[in-house]
Amino acid sequence: MALDTGNNPEEFRDQSDWKDVVPSVTDAATLGDGLRIARTHSGRSLAELSSITRVPVRYLTALEQNDFSVLPSRVFSIGYVRAYAAALGLDEQLAVERFKREAPDPSVPLQPPVGVAFEEVKRYSPRLIAAGLALVLAVVGWNVFQRVSLMRAPQPSDIASVPESWTLGAVPGQEQFMRLTAPRPAPADQTVPALYITPGLEAELTGIDPASPEAAAAVAAAAPPVQKAFNPRGATYGASANASQVVIQARKAASLVIRMADGRVLFARQLAAGDAWRAPLGVAATVDVSDPTAFDVYLNGEHGGVLQTAQTSLNQLNQRAQTLARQAAAEITARTEAARTAAVQAQVQAQTQASTAVQDVVSEAAGG
């Protein structure tokens, strides 16, 4: 292996076996530059060196171009650098150390700083800490001094004399103004205002004058009694409220099974007291219960009695609900017409009575 460093005396050049010393790898800017310069100095090509070192040409080219990302694993890369440096007559160890510096291993964790600079920091650390503490104390002392200098001594009050009420308590003659009473109701402007009703709107919609006592009495007399409405007191199963006219509610714990015409079970559950099931529209099924008296039936939201038998056709319940709905609509229309007629008759009678009274007054005035 040729020497990597040393002098080059001029007197040795005249000898026949003289050969220039290979340039040092540490003199070049990078490891690749040093390898390329050494190869150019040797006069050999990359192919020749590849056959000597058994290293592929692409890896030798990558070393000369400092493209270390092309190289294989780090162990093989270091071996290639060592072999290439030996073939060029360079110091193998110097070439490997420079390769490690220029292409550090990312898997090796960073080490804490060592050396003269770190030792100097450790040496001057107590002084730096002392200087920091002195600065903090100076700032705190300055703030304390400023606060103390701005503090004022207590001064006498500007009041010339103490009021009599402060020394004697309550002033005589003012007890009536200081007496507490019971809470009073809120003023009228802070109460909830009365509901506003558009004048003439109710008469326009119903045909009945709400201001007429006779019309109100006729409507009240024609109104039928209201049945008990459905009150959900537990879980409600089945269809939604707007898609059902029949509701079956359990008075006490009992079983409810809804079977389709083909034998499939649409709903089956042990209902607790207050639980209910809404029947869908247009479904051919059979209601099968363990105890008919334990279930109330609500048609269109109103109580329609209890189940009569243990097995009831759901179509019958839906048809019954639809019939009651049509009857209720017809009754509402009839009651509205009757109330409107009664109101008109009451108004005509009142006008007739008023006209008669006016004629009697006129007759009495004329006779007198």
C-alpha positions, 0 to 999 in steps of 0.5 A: 500500500502506498503512503497517503501523506509525506514529502515529495523531495525533488531529488527522488524524481530523477530516479528511474523507478520514481512514481508520484505519491497518490494525493491524500483523501483528506486534501479533497473537499469531499470523499468522492472528490478524493476518490475521483482525483486518485483514480484520475491520477492512477490512469485507470477506468472505473471498469478496471477498478471494478474488476479489481475490487469486485465492486459494481461500477454503479457503486463506484460511480456513486462513491465518486459522486457522493450519492450515498443513497444508491449504496446498499447496507452500511456494512457493504458500503464501508467494505466498498469504500475500504476496497476502493481506497486500497485499489487506489493506494489510499489510506483505507482507515482515513477513507472509512472515517471520512465516509462515516462523517459524511454519511452518518448512520441514522440508526445510531442515537445522538451522544451528549456533547463532550469536549473542551466547549462542554467542559467550559460550560460546566465550569462557568455554570455556577457563575451563570446561575449566580448572575441570574439569581442576582438579576432576579433579586435586583428586579424584585427589590426594585419592585418592592422599593417602588411599592413602599415609596408609593404607600401613603400614611393614613390621613384623617377623614375629610368629614368635618363632623360625624352625622347624628344618625351614625352615633345615635342610630335611627333618627327620631321620626323616621321609623315609618319610612324604615318599616318593612311590609309584606311583598306586594304583587307585580305591577299590571304592566309586568303581568302576562298579557291577555291572549289576543283574538282577531276580531271577526275571525272566529265568526268567519271560520265557524259562522257563530258569533262568540259575543252572542250568549244565545249562540254559545248556549246553542253550541254547548247544548249540541256538543256531545260528551268527550270520551276518555283520550289515550294517555301513554303511560309506558312504552308505545310500540308499533306504527307512528301516531300519524299512521295509526287509528287503533291503539291497544293499551295494557291495563295490567301485565299481559301478553300481546301477539299480532299474527299476519294472515300467512302465519308470520308474527308481526309483534309479540311482547309481554306488555307491562301496565301502561304499555301500548301498541299502535296498529298500522293501517291496511294490515290484515292480522289477528290480535291474540291476547292472554286476557281480553279484559286487560287491554283497552282499545282507543279508536282515533285517540278516544276510548272505545272499550276493551277487547271482547275476545281473546282473538280479534281481527285487526281489520274490524278494529280499523274499519270501526275506527274509520266509521267513527271518524266519518261519523264524527266528521258528519256530526261536526258538520251537522253541529256547525250548521245547527249552531249557525242556524240557531245563532242566526235565529237568535240574532233575528229574534233579538232584532225583532225584540229590539224593534218591538221595544222601540215601537212600544217606546215610540207609541208610549211617547206619542200617546203621552 
